Amino acid sequence: MKGDPEQRAIQLGEYIAAHRTTVRAAAAVFGCSKSTVHKDLTQRLRYVNFSLYQQARGVLEENKRERHIRGGMAT
């Protein structure tokens, strides 16, 4: 997904907050890498839209707390 990085960060933040999805799933939907999604959500979004940043950050923290459970379920 090319274009304005700030606009992409807003779109990713809205998607993550609305669907409560993982970074990997958002990257697949938007056609970019996981590192791009993570950088947009943790660095760029903070300065563009702070309230959306807080919502997306909450989802990322929730996913981080649950990742060991998801890994166990996959095996």
C-alpha positions, 0 to 999 in steps of 0.5 A: 500500500503506497501513498501518504504514510500518515493516512495509511497509519490512520486507516490501519489504526481504524481497522485494528480498533474496529476489528480487534485484529492482529498486526499480521491480519491487518498486514494481509488486508492492507498488502504491506509488511508486519513491520510497516503496520507495527511502525505505523501504529506505534510511531506515526499514529501517535503524532497524527491521531492520539486518541486512535493511537490509544485505541490501537495500542490497547488492541496491540497490548491485548494481542501481546498478552494473548500471543502465548495462548494462540501459539499453544492452540496452533500446535 
